[in-house]
Amino acid sequence: MKIRSLSNILYFPLFIIGILILYFGYGNNNGLMVWIFVPVILIVAIYVGHAQIDYWWLKKNPAPLDEPIIKWLDKFGYYYLSLKTDQQQEYRNRLSNYLFAREFMVVANKEQKPVPEDIKAIIASQAINLTFGLEDYLLDDYDRIFIYVHAFPTPLFKFLHRVETEHTDKVIILTMDQSVHGVVEPKKYYNIALHAYADAFTHVHPDKDYPTVNHLGWEVPEMIFEMTKQDICQICGFENLDILVVHIVAFFTNKSFYLSQLPHEGAALSKVFNQ
């Protein structure tokens, strides 16, 4: 059986040691009780650093992706298919680790339910695409992805919308249909999953040397998406969107065309994402 969480394994012997110290030391004047602090401190340290411990372990011992997900990548993973064989293995490792390290939940009728593995992989692949050239692909603490079956309001935005990256609680919220279609058919549907991850990335890394794109407007993204600004905003559910995030989505949707139209900005994004 493949061990996915080293931290959970490390807890067990420390709990046993703690119980033995309590059993043999409590009520006795043998000085054994003073050692109870050792397993307690180690358990607390593992709890605080469990994410880093498991991340280190998974990098050394990645679990293989399920075969149906690999078949999906072979058919629809346009970024994955552009990589060399050894890079594809690294991509699969990262996707497997990301799926383990992040919580996905479907929200329907005010209830939360598990997300099918294929849907999780489709959405998560966009995080891997975005960060593949970088060491950190988990995007800090944006570790919860909530998926609605329809447009939704939230406390921050009380109107119906389809994508939101909530930066205070570090939560990504998406609608299922638009997320899946945006990945599988990016020329027909705006990729809101990539949009959400790009939004998260710019907040995790605010000091990177992003190109200034405010003055460029929407012309090149509109050409790449074959949609108007109004169409894209309507899909997302907002009157306006962060233009830098939109340009990042455009860059990853069609790098060659973006670079041909905006070589300076494209070169800057290539450097930011090490693409």
C-alpha positions in Angstrom: 0.0 0.0 0.0 1.3 3.4 -1.0 1.9 5.7 2.0 0.4 9.2 1.2 0.8 10.8 4.6 4.1 10.4 6.4 2.9 12.7 9.3 0.0 10.2 10.1 2.6 7.4 10.3 4.8 9.4 12.6 2.0 10.1 15.1 1.5 6.5 15.9 4.7 5.6 17.8 4.7 8.9 19.6 1.2 8.2 20.9 2.3 4.8 22.0 5.3 6.2 23.8 3.1 8.8 25.5 0.6 6.2 26.7 3.5 4.0 28.0 5.0 7.0 29.9 1.6 7.7 31.5 1.0 4.1 32.3 4.3 3.5 34.0 5.0 7.0 35.4 1.6 8.4 36.6 1.4 8.2 40.4 5.0 6.9 40.8 8.0 8.8 42.0 10.3 7.4 39.4 10.8 10.6 37.5 9.4 9.1 34.3 6.5 11.6 33.9 8.9 14.4 33.1 9.5 12.6 29.8 5.9 13.0 28.7 6.8 16.4 27.3 9.0 14.8 24.6 6.3 13.0 22.7 3.8 15.8 23.3 6.2 18.4 21.9 7.0 16.2 18.9 3.3 15.5 18.2 2.6 19.3 18.3 5.5 19.9 16.0 4.3 17.3 13.5 0.8 18.7 13.6 2.0 22.2 12.9 4.3 21.1 10.1 2.3 18.2 8.7 1.7 19.8 5.4 5.5 20.4 4.8 6.3 16.9 6.0 3.8 15.3 3.7 4.8 17.5 0.8 8.5 16.5 1.3 7.5 12.8 1.5 5.3 12.9 -1.6 8.0 14.6 -3.6 10.3 11.7 -2.8 7.6 9.0 -3.1 4.8 10.2 -5.5 1.8 7.9 -5.8 0.9 7.0 -9.4 -2.1 8.6 -11.0 -5.2 6.5 -11.6 -5.2 5.1 -15.1 -8.5 6.9 -16.2 -6.9 10.3 -15.4 -3.8 9.4 -17.4 -6.0 8.5 -20.3 -7.8 11.9 -20.0 -4.4 13.7 -20.0 -3.4 11.7 -23.1 -6.6 12.9 -24.9 -7.3 16.4 -23.5 -4.2 17.6 -21.6 -2.9 20.0 -24.3 -0.2 21.3 -21.9 0.8 17.8 -20.8 1.0 16.6 -24.3 3.5 19.4 -25.2 6.0 18.1 -22.7 8.8 15.6 -23.1 8.4 12.1 -21.7 10.4 12.8 -18.5 8.5 16.0 -18.0 5.2 14.2 -18.4 6.2 11.9 -15.5 6.9 14.9 -13.4 3.6 16.4 -14.4 1.7 13.2 -13.3 3.6 13.2 -10.0 2.7 16.8 -9.3 -1.0 16.3 -10.3 -1.2 13.2 -8.0 0.4 15.1 -5.1 -1.8 18.1 -5.7 -5.0 16.0 -5.6 -3.9 14.5 -2.3 -2.9 17.8 -0.7 -6.1 19.7 -1.6 -9.7 19.4 -0.5 -12.4 19.4 -3.2 -16.1 19.5 -2.3 -19.2 19.8 -4.4 -21.7 22.2 -2.8 -25.4 21.3 -3.7 -28.5 22.1 -1.7 -26.4 23.5 1.1 -24.7 20.2 1.5 -21.1 19.3 0.7 -20.3 16.1 -1.2 -17.1 14.5 -2.5 -16.0 15.5 -6.0 -15.6 12.7 -8.6 -11.9 12.0 -9.2 -12.0 12.9 -12.9 -13.6 16.3 -12.2 -10.9 17.0 -9.5 -8.2 16.1 -12.0 -9.6 18.3 -14.7 -9.7 21.3 -12.5 -6.4 20.6 -10.7 -4.6 20.2 -14.0 -4.9 23.9 -14.5 -2.9 24.6 -11.3 -0.2 22.3 -12.6 -0.1 23.9 -16.0 0.3 27.3 -14.4 3.1 26.4 -12.1 4.9 23.6 -14.0 8.0 25.7 -14.5 8.2 26.6 -10.8 9.2 24.7 -7.6 6.0 25.5 -5.7 2.9 24.2 -7.3 0.5 24.0 -4.3 -0.1 27.8 -4.3 0.4 28.4 -0.6 -2.7 27.8 1.5 -5.3 27.9 -1.2 -6.1 24.3 -0.2 -9.9 24.2 -0.5 -11.8 24.1 -3.8 -15.6 24.3 -3.7 -17.5 23.4 -6.8 -21.1 24.4 -7.3 -23.5 22.9 -9.8 -24.8 26.3 -10.7 -23.9 30.0 -10.4 -23.7 31.1 -6.7 -23.7 34.1 -4.4 -21.2 34.4 -1.6 -20.9 36.7 1.5 -18.3 38.8 -0.4 -20.2 39.0 -3.7 -23.9 38.6 -3.1 -24.8 38.3 -6.8 -24.7 35.2 -8.9 -21.2 34.4 -10.4 -19.3 31.4 -11.6 -15.7 31.9 -10.3 -14.2 33.4 -7.1 -10.9 33.3 -5.5 -11.5 34.3 -1.9 -8.1 35.7 -0.6 -9.0 36.0 3.1 -9.9 32.4 3.7 -7.9 31.3 0.6 -10.7 29.4 -1.0 -11.3 28.8 -4.7 -15.0 28.5 -5.8 -16.1 27.4 -9.2 -19.1 26.1 -11.1 -18.6 22.6 -12.4 -19.9 22.8 -16.0 -18.0 26.0 -16.9 -14.8 24.6 -15.2 -14.8 21.4 -17.2 -15.9 22.9 -20.5 -13.3 25.7 -20.2 -10.5 23.1 -19.9 -11.7 20.7 -22.5 -12.9 23.3 -25.0 -11.0 26.5 -24.4 -11.9 27.9 -27.7 -15.6 27.8 -26.9 -15.7 28.3 -23.2 -13.7 30.7 -20.9 -11.3 28.7 -18.6 -12.5 29.8 -15.2 -10.4 27.2 -13.4 -7.2 28.6 -14.9 -8.6 32.1 -14.1 -9.1 31.2 -10.4 -5.6 29.7 -10.1 -4.0 32.7 -11.9 -5.8 35.0 -9.5 -4.5 33.0 -6.5 -1.0 33.0 -8.0 -0.8 36.8 -8.2 -1.8 37.1 -4.6 0.6 34.4 -3.4 3.4 36.1 -5.4 2.6 39.9 -5.5 6.2 40.9 -5.9 7.0 39.1 -9.2 7.8 41.2 -12.2 4.5 41.1 -14.0 4.1 43.0 -17.2 1.9 46.2 -17.1 -1.1 45.3 -19.2 -3.7 47.8 -18.0 -3.1 50.0 -21.0 -3.3 47.1 -23.4 -6.9 46.3 -22.6 -8.7 43.3 -23.9 -7.9 43.2 -27.6 -5.4 40.3 -27.6 -7.3 38.2 -25.0 -10.5 38.7 -27.1 -8.7 37.5 -30.1 -7.4 34.4 -28.3 -10.7 33.5 -26.6 -12.7 34.5 -29.6 -15.0 36.3 -27.1 -15.7 39.9 -26.2 -14.9 41.4 -22.9 -18.6 41.5 -22.2 -18.9 37.8 -22.9 -16.1 36.8 -20.6 -17.3 39.1 -17.8 -20.8 37.7 -18.1 -19.5 34.1 -18.0 -17.6 34.9 -14.8 -20.5 36.9 -13.4 -18.7 40.2 -12.8 -18.9 43.6 -14.4 -15.1 43.7 -14.7 -12.2 41.4 -14.1 -8.5 41.8 -13.2 -7.0 42.5 -16.5 -3.6 40.9 -15.5 -5.4 37.7 -14.6 -7.2 37.7 -18.0 -3.9 38.2 -19.8 -2.3 35.3 -17.9 -5.2 33.0 -18.9 -4.8 34.2 -22.5 -1.0 33.6 -22.4 -1.5 30.0 -21.2 -4.4 29.4 -23.6 -2.3 30.3 -26.7 1.3 31.2 -25.9 2.6 31.4 -29.5 -0.1 33.8 -30.6 0.2 35.9 -27.4 3.9 36.2 -27.9 3.5 37.2 -31.5 1.1 40.0 -30.6 2.7 41.1 -27.3 6.3 40.0 -27.4 7.4 42.2 -24.5 4.5 41.2 -22.2 4.7 37.6 -23.3 8.4 37.4 -22.5 7.7 38.9 -19.0 5.1 36.3 -18.3 7.4 33.5 -19.6 9.9 34.7 -17.1 7.4 34.9 -14.2 6.2 31.4 -14.8 9.5 30.0 -16.1 7.8 28.8 -19.2 
